[in-house]
């Protein structure tokens, strides 16, 4: 039950970030996109 939680959260964050990028300026979007992979990688390593 601990594995599906972080995975779902990662997907949700991705969707929200994409939607926010459309609403927020592209500058913030680039920052979020750059932060996304880093956080995702870290989560994957922790989960693994």
Backbone as a printed PyTorch tensor [residue, N CA C, xyz], in Angstrom:
tensor([[[  0.8440,  -1.2150,   0.0000],
         [  0.0000,   0.0000,   0.0000],
         [  0.8750,   1.2590,   0.0000]],

        [[  2.1560,   1.0760,   0.3240],
         [  3.0380,   2.2550,   0.3330],
         [  3.5400,   2.5680,  -1.0740]],

        [[  3.6410,   1.5510,  -1.9300],
         [  4.1640,   1.7910,  -3.2850],
         [  3.1500,   2.5310,  -4.1600]],

        [[  1.8940,   2.0810,  -4.2020],
         [  0.8960,   2.7470,  -5.0610],
         [  0.6520,   4.1940,  -4.6530]],

        [[  0.8410,   4.5040,  -3.3870],
         [  0.5920,   5.8860,  -2.9200],
         [  1.5500,   6.8760,  -3.5800]],

        [[  2.8700,   6.6740,  -3.4730],
         [  3.8250,   7.6160,  -4.0760],
         [  3.6680,   7.6690,  -5.5840]],

        [[  3.4170,   6.5080,  -6.2100],
         [  3.2440,   6.4820,  -7.6630],
         [  2.0720,   7.3540,  -8.0830]],

        [[  0.9340,   7.1640,  -7.4220],
         [ -0.2460,   7.9640,  -7.7760],
         [  0.0420,   9.4380,  -7.5390]],

        [[  0.7300,   9.7210,  -6.4640],
         [  1.0210,  11.1250,  -6.1390],
         [  1.8860,  11.7280,  -7.2510]],

        [[  2.8590,  10.9620,  -7.7190],
         [  3.7620,  11.4640,  -8.7690],
         [  2.9430,  11.8060, -10.0200]],

        [[  2.0440,  10.9070, -10.3900],
         [  1.2120,  11.1400, -11.5870],
         [  0.3540,  12.3770, -11.3780]],

        [[ -0.2450,  12.4780, -10.2040],
         [ -1.1110,  13.6380,  -9.9180],
         [ -0.3060,  14.9260, -10.0250]],

        [[  0.8860,  14.9460,  -9.4350],
         [  1.7310,  16.1500,  -9.4770],
         [  2.0220,  16.5080, -10.9320]],

        [[  2.3310,  15.4930, -11.7380],
         [  2.6260,  15.7450, -13.1490],
         [  1.4360,  16.3960, -13.8370]],

        [[  0.2390,  15.8400, -13.6430],
         [ -0.9630,  16.4030, -14.2750],
         [ -1.1960,  17.8370, -13.8160]],

        [[ -1.0870,  18.0450, -12.5170],
         [ -1.3270,  19.3970, -11.9720],
         [ -0.2820,  20.3620, -12.5150]],

        [[  0.9570,  19.9160, -12.5860],
         [  2.0310,  20.7950, -13.0910],
         [  1.7420,  21.1750, -14.5380]],

        [[  1.3270,  20.2090, -15.3490],
         [  1.0360,  20.5010, -16.7650],
         [ -0.1000,  21.5080, -16.8660]],

        [[ -1.1480,  21.2970, -16.0830],
         [ -2.3080,  22.2170, -16.1340],
         [ -1.8790,  23.6000, -15.6440]],

        [[ -1.0800,  23.6290, -14.5990],
         [ -0.6240,  24.9130, -14.0520],
         [  0.2390,  25.6350, -15.0780]],

        [[  1.0610,  24.8950, -15.7660],
         [  1.9470,  25.5120, -16.7690],
         [  1.0950,  26.2630, -17.7890]],

        [[ -0.0470,  25.6740, -18.1540],
         [ -0.9290,  26.3310, -19.1380],
         [ -1.4780,  27.6330, -18.5630]],

        [[ -1.8110,  27.6050, -17.2780],
         [ -2.3970,  28.7960, -16.6420],
         [ -1.2970,  29.7820, -16.2470]],

        [[ -0.2800,  29.2570, -15.5700],
         [  0.8240,  30.1280, -15.1320],
         [  1.7520,  30.4240, -16.3130]],

        [[  2.5960,  31.4360, -16.1520],
         [  3.5130,  31.7940, -17.2390],
         [  4.4400,  30.6150, -17.5680]],

        [[  5.0090,  30.6100, -18.7550],
         [  5.8980,  29.5010, -19.1510],
         [  7.1660,  29.4560, -18.2980]],

        [[  7.5560,  30.5980, -17.7560],
         [  8.7840,  30.6250, -16.9400],
         [  8.6050,  29.6970, -15.7360]],

        [[  7.5230,  29.8540, -15.0250],
         [  7.2860,  29.0010, -13.8430],
         [  7.1680,  27.5450, -14.3050]],

        [[  6.5450,  27.3590, -15.4620],
         [  6.3840,  25.9960, -15.9850],
         [  7.7370,  25.3240, -16.1760]],

        [[  8.6830,  26.0640, -16.7420],
         [ 10.0060,  25.4760, -16.9670],
         [ 10.6290,  25.0680, -15.6290]],

        [[ 10.4530,  25.9150, -14.6320],
         [ 11.0230,  25.6100, -13.3120],
         [ 10.3890,  24.3430, -12.7570]],

        [[  9.0680,  24.2610, -12.8740],
         [  8.3560,  23.0830, -12.3440],
         [  8.8020,  21.8300, -13.0950]],

        [[  8.9280,  21.9630, -14.4210],
         [  9.3300,  20.7920, -15.2160],
         [ 10.7350,  20.3360, -14.8140]],

        [[ 11.6100,  21.2980, -14.5510],
         [ 12.9830,  20.9370, -14.1770],
         [ 12.9900,  20.3040, -12.7840]],

        [[ 12.1030,  20.7640, -11.9250],
         [ 12.0570,  20.2130, -10.5600],
         [ 11.3550,  18.8540, -10.5610]],

        [[ 10.4420,  18.6630, -11.4870],
         [  9.6610,  17.4150, -11.5280],
         [ 10.5460,  16.1790, -11.6650]],

        [[ 11.3710,  16.1000, -12.7090],
         [ 12.2080,  14.9100, -12.8970],
         [ 13.1070,  14.6330, -11.6910]],

        [[ 13.6430,  15.7030, -11.1170],
         [ 14.5310,  15.5260,  -9.9640],
         [ 13.7730,  14.8850,  -8.8050]],

        [[ 12.5780,  15.4140,  -8.5100],
         [ 11.7870,  14.8580,  -7.4100],
         [ 11.3650,  13.4270,  -7.7420]],

        [[ 10.9810,  13.2010,  -8.9960],
         [ 10.5280,  11.8670,  -9.4040],
         [ 11.6800,  10.8670,  -9.2220]],

        [[ 12.8430,  11.2390,  -9.6840],
         [ 14.0080,  10.3510,  -9.5630],
         [ 14.2730,  10.0310,  -8.0970]],

        [[ 14.2110,  11.0530,  -7.2740],
         [ 14.5010,  10.8420,  -5.8480],
         [ 13.4410,   9.9000,  -5.2700]],

        [[ 12.2020,  10.1180,  -5.5860],
         [ 11.1260,   9.2600,  -5.0650],
         [ 11.3550,   7.8190,  -5.5040]],

        [[ 11.6800,   7.6540,  -6.7900],
         [ 11.8960,   6.2980,  -7.3150],
         [ 13.0160,   5.6070,  -6.5360]],

        [[ 14.0940,   6.3370,  -6.3220],
         [ 15.2290,   5.7470,  -5.5920],
         [ 14.7990,   5.3580,  -4.1810]],

        [[ 14.0260,   6.2300,  -3.5490],
         [ 13.5900,   5.9340,  -2.1650],
         [ 12.6570,   4.7260,  -2.1700]],

        [[ 11.7460,   4.6910,  -3.1310],
         [ 10.7880,   3.5710,  -3.2020],
         [ 11.5230,   2.2700,  -3.5060]],

        [[ 12.4960,   2.3630,  -4.3950],
         [ 13.2350,   1.1650,  -4.7710],
         [ 14.0520,   0.6960,  -3.5790]]])
